[in-house]
Amino acid sequence: MTARKRSGARSKTARKQVARKKATKKKVVRKKKATKRKAKKKKAARKKVAKRKAAKKTSRKKAAKKKATKKRGTRKKAKKKAKKKTARKKVAKKKATKQATRPKPAGKKTAKKRSAKKKTARKKAPSKRAAAKQPAPTAAAEKPAVPQAPVSAAPATPQPLTPFASVAAPPAAPIAAGLPRRVGVVTHYFGHAGASVVAIEAGTLRVGDTIHFRGHTTDFYQRVERLEIDHQPVTEANVGEAVGVQVSQRVREGDAVMVVSA
């Protein structure tokens, strides 16, 4: 082979080697660029995650601050309410002490009680003239009375159920010996029907008895003409029962009911 041919073959191999080197360099550069891009992407993702975490932390801090401010406000309101309550209690105590120290004036009830007591004293105390006019007891009056057999009264026929109506006051019956006896108490009064409810506490209340209503402002006698229990006519009422009684005048709750004559 000639020298020219040898030099041409060498130049071809050299060119191939140079091309290989260039290709390898390009591959290396491409890899480096790819790694750089991946690193940049990872950094960006990490930054985004960090930003999100920071935003969450700030939102949590803000929520905690709001809660703390709300709690402070509620505590302040509670303190104000407690102060107001204590001030009201103090004012109420002062008023109570003032009322306790003030002398109580004589009310209407006390005056009414006194007038009622005076009336009863006048009724009970016999006058000197009446005592002087009374004749001396005779021998016939001193003799003991012969006991008579009790007459059996026929049972009262039940009347048809009708609402109570206002009845005129009957004349006062004479007080029997050993009778004024407390029977019960007035618990209700129905003005539109002219009736009252009497709770029987002792003894029995029968139709035909003369009763005495006595209270602060009530004082009158009346004969029992009708009794009702649960809107049904009854001839008598015993202890523990609430019976409806027709009334000729107004009565009040708490008035005493006494049997004067049977």
C-alpha positions as CSV (number, residue, x, y, z in Angstrom):
1,M,0.0,0.0,0.0
2,T,1.1,3.5,-0.7
3,A,1.6,6.2,1.9
4,R,-1.4,8.1,0.8
5,K,-3.7,5.2,1.4
6,R,-2.3,4.6,4.9
7,S,-2.8,8.3,5.8
8,G,-6.4,8.2,4.6
9,A,-7.3,5.2,6.7
10,R,-5.7,6.8,9.7
11,S,-7.7,10.0,9.2
12,K,-11.0,8.0,9.0
13,T,-10.3,6.2,12.3
14,A,-9.4,9.5,13.9
15,R,-12.6,11.1,12.6
16,K,-14.6,8.2,14.0
17,Q,-12.9,8.5,17.4
18,V,-13.6,12.3,17.4
19,A,-17.2,11.7,16.6
20,R,-17.5,9.1,19.4
21,K,-16.0,11.5,21.8
22,K,-18.4,14.2,20.8
23,A,-21.4,11.9,21.1
24,T,-20.2,10.8,24.6
25,K,-19.8,14.4,25.6
26,K,-23.3,15.2,24.3
27,K,-24.7,12.3,26.3
28,V,-22.9,13.5,29.4
29,V,-24.2,17.0,29.0
30,R,-27.7,15.8,28.4
31,K,-27.6,13.6,31.6
32,K,-26.3,16.6,33.6
33,K,-29.1,18.8,32.3
34,A,-31.7,16.1,33.1
35,T,-30.4,15.8,36.6
36,K,-30.4,19.5,37.1
37,R,-34.0,19.7,35.9
38,K,-35.0,16.9,38.2
39,A,-33.3,18.7,41.1
40,K,-35.0,21.9,40.3
41,K,-38.4,20.2,40.1
42,K,-37.8,18.5,43.5
43,K,-36.8,21.9,45.0
44,A,-39.9,23.5,43.7
45,A,-42.1,20.7,45.0
46,R,-40.4,21.0,48.4
47,K,-40.9,24.7,48.4
48,K,-44.6,24.2,47.6
49,V,-45.0,21.7,50.4
50,A,-43.2,24.0,52.8
51,K,-45.5,26.9,51.8
52,R,-48.6,24.8,52.3
53,K,-47.3,23.8,55.8
54,A,-46.6,27.4,56.7
55,A,-50.0,28.5,55.5
56,K,-51.6,25.7,57.6
57,K,-49.6,26.8,60.6
58,T,-50.6,30.4,60.2
59,S,-54.2,29.5,59.8
60,R,-54.0,27.4,63.0
61,K,-52.4,30.2,64.9
62,K,-55.1,32.6,63.7
63,A,-57.8,30.2,64.8
64,A,-56.1,29.8,68.2
65,K,-55.9,33.6,68.6
66,K,-59.6,33.9,67.7
67,K,-60.5,31.3,70.3
68,A,-58.4,32.9,72.9
69,T,-60.0,36.3,72.2
70,K,-63.5,34.7,72.4
71,K,-62.7,33.0,75.7
72,R,-61.4,36.3,77.1
73,G,-64.6,38.0,75.9
74,T,-66.8,35.3,77.5
75,R,-64.8,35.5,80.7
76,K,-65.2,39.3,80.8
77,K,-68.9,38.9,80.2
78,A,-69.2,36.3,83.0
79,K,-67.3,38.6,85.4
80,K,-69.6,41.5,84.5
81,K,-72.7,39.3,85.1
82,A,-71.3,38.1,88.4
83,K,-70.6,41.7,89.5
84,K,-74.2,42.7,88.5
85,K,-75.6,39.7,90.5
86,T,-73.6,40.6,93.6
87,A,-74.7,44.2,93.3
88,R,-78.4,43.1,93.0
89,K,-78.0,40.8,96.0
90,K,-76.5,43.6,98.1
91,V,-79.4,46.0,97.1
92,A,-81.9,43.3,98.0
93,K,-80.3,42.7,101.4
94,K,-80.3,46.4,102.1
95,K,-84.0,46.6,101.3
96,A,-84.7,43.6,103.4
97,T,-82.9,45.1,106.4
98,K,-84.7,48.4,106.0
99,Q,-88.0,46.7,105.9
100,A,-87.2,44.6,108.9
101,T,-86.1,47.7,110.9
102,R,-89.1,49.8,109.9
103,P,-92.1,49.5,112.3
104,K,-95.0,47.6,110.7
105,P,-98.2,49.8,110.5
106,A,-101.5,48.2,111.6
107,G,-103.0,46.8,108.5
108,K,-106.6,46.2,107.4
109,K,-106.5,42.6,108.6
110,T,-105.6,43.5,112.2
111,A,-108.3,46.2,112.4
112,K,-110.8,43.8,111.0
113,K,-109.7,41.1,113.5
114,R,-110.1,43.6,116.4
115,S,-113.6,44.7,115.2
116,A,-114.6,41.0,114.9
117,K,-113.4,40.3,118.4
118,K,-115.3,43.2,119.8
119,K,-118.5,42.0,118.1
120,T,-118.1,38.5,119.5
121,A,-117.4,39.9,123.0
122,R,-120.5,42.0,122.7
123,K,-122.6,39.0,121.6
124,K,-121.3,36.7,124.3
125,A,-121.3,39.2,127.3
126,P,-124.9,39.5,128.5
127,S,-126.0,42.9,129.6
128,K,-126.7,43.7,133.3
129,R,-130.3,44.7,132.6
130,A,-131.0,41.3,130.9
131,A,-129.5,39.5,133.9
132,A,-131.7,41.5,136.3
133,K,-134.8,40.9,134.3
134,Q,-134.4,37.1,134.1
135,P,-136.8,35.5,136.6
136,A,-135.5,33.1,139.3
137,P,-135.6,29.4,138.3
138,T,-138.7,27.6,139.5
139,A,-138.9,24.1,141.0
140,A,-140.3,22.7,137.8
141,A,-137.4,24.0,135.8
142,E,-134.9,22.5,138.3
143,K,-136.3,19.0,137.7
144,P,-134.2,17.0,135.2
145,A,-135.8,16.5,131.8
146,V,-137.0,13.1,130.9
147,P,-135.0,11.7,127.9
148,Q,-137.1,11.1,124.9
149,A,-136.5,8.5,122.1
150,P,-134.9,10.0,119.0
151,V,-137.2,10.3,116.1
152,S,-135.9,8.5,113.0
153,A,-135.9,11.0,110.2
154,A,-136.9,9.7,106.7
155,P,-134.1,9.7,104.2
156,A,-134.1,12.7,102.0
157,T,-135.0,12.0,98.4
158,P,-132.2,13.0,96.0
159,Q,-133.2,16.1,94.0
160,P,-132.3,16.4,90.3
161,L,-128.9,17.9,89.6
162,T,-129.2,21.6,89.0
163,P,-126.6,24.4,89.3
164,F,-126.5,26.3,92.6
165,A,-128.6,29.5,92.7
166,S,-128.5,32.5,95.0
167,V,-130.7,31.9,98.0
168,A,-131.9,34.5,100.6
169,A,-130.3,34.3,104.0
170,P,-132.5,32.3,106.5
171,P,-133.1,33.6,110.0
172,A,-130.4,32.8,112.6
173,A,-131.1,29.5,114.4
174,P,-130.8,29.3,118.2
175,I,-127.5,27.9,119.4
176,A,-128.0,24.4,120.8
177,A,-126.3,23.2,124.0
178,G,-122.7,21.9,123.5
179,L,-122.9,22.4,119.7
180,P,-121.0,25.1,118.2
181,R,-118.6,22.5,116.7
182,R,-116.1,23.1,114.0
183,V,-116.8,20.9,111.0
184,G,-114.5,22.1,108.2
185,V,-113.0,24.9,106.2
186,V,-114.0,26.7,103.0
187,T,-111.6,25.9,100.2
188,H,-113.3,27.5,97.1
189,Y,-116.1,29.9,96.3
190,F,-118.1,30.1,93.1
191,G,-119.7,33.5,92.8
192,H,-121.6,32.9,89.6
193,A,-123.3,29.8,91.2
194,G,-123.6,31.1,94.8
195,A,-121.9,27.9,96.1
196,S,-118.8,27.0,98.1
197,V,-116.6,23.9,98.6
198,V,-116.2,22.8,102.3
199,A,-113.5,20.4,103.3
200,I,-114.8,18.3,106.2
201,E,-112.2,18.0,109.0
202,A,-114.2,16.6,111.9
203,G,-117.6,15.1,112.5
204,T,-120.3,15.0,109.8
205,L,-122.3,17.6,108.0
206,R,-126.0,16.7,107.2
207,V,-128.8,18.3,105.2
208,G,-130.9,20.4,107.6
209,D,-128.0,21.4,109.9
210,T,-127.7,25.1,110.8
211,I,-124.1,26.2,110.2
212,H,-122.1,29.3,111.0
213,F,-119.5,30.7,108.5
214,R,-116.9,32.6,110.4
215,G,-113.8,34.5,109.1
216,H,-112.0,37.9,109.0
217,T,-114.9,39.5,107.0
218,T,-117.6,36.8,107.1
219,D,-120.0,36.2,109.9
220,F,-123.5,34.7,109.2
221,Y,-125.7,31.7,109.9
222,Q,-127.4,29.5,107.3
223,R,-129.4,26.3,107.1
224,V,-128.0,23.5,104.9
225,E,-130.6,22.7,102.3
226,R,-128.5,20.8,99.8
227,L,-125.1,19.0,99.6
228,E,-123.3,17.8,96.5
229,I,-120.2,15.6,96.0
230,D,-118.9,15.3,92.4
231,H,-122.1,17.0,91.1
232,Q,-124.4,14.4,92.8
233,P,-126.8,15.2,95.7
234,V,-125.8,13.7,99.1
235,T,-127.6,13.7,102.5
236,E,-124.4,13.9,104.6
237,A,-120.6,14.4,104.2
238,N,-118.0,12.7,106.4
239,V,-114.3,13.5,107.4
240,G,-111.9,13.8,104.4
241,E,-114.6,14.7,101.8
242,A,-115.0,17.9,99.9
243,V,-118.7,18.8,99.7
244,G,-120.4,21.6,97.8
245,V,-122.7,23.8,99.9
246,Q,-125.2,26.3,98.7
247,V,-124.4,29.7,100.2
248,S,-126.6,32.8,100.7
249,Q,-123.7,35.3,101.1
250,R,-120.1,35.6,99.9
251,V,-117.5,33.4,101.7
252,R,-113.7,33.4,101.5
253,E,-111.1,30.7,101.4
254,G,-110.0,29.8,104.9
255,D,-113.3,30.7,106.6
256,A,-114.3,28.2,109.4
257,V,-117.5,26.3,109.2
258,M,-119.2,25.4,112.5
259,V,-122.4,23.4,113.1
260,V,-124.7,25.3,115.4
261,S,-127.8,23.2,115.5
262,A,-128.7,19.8,114.1
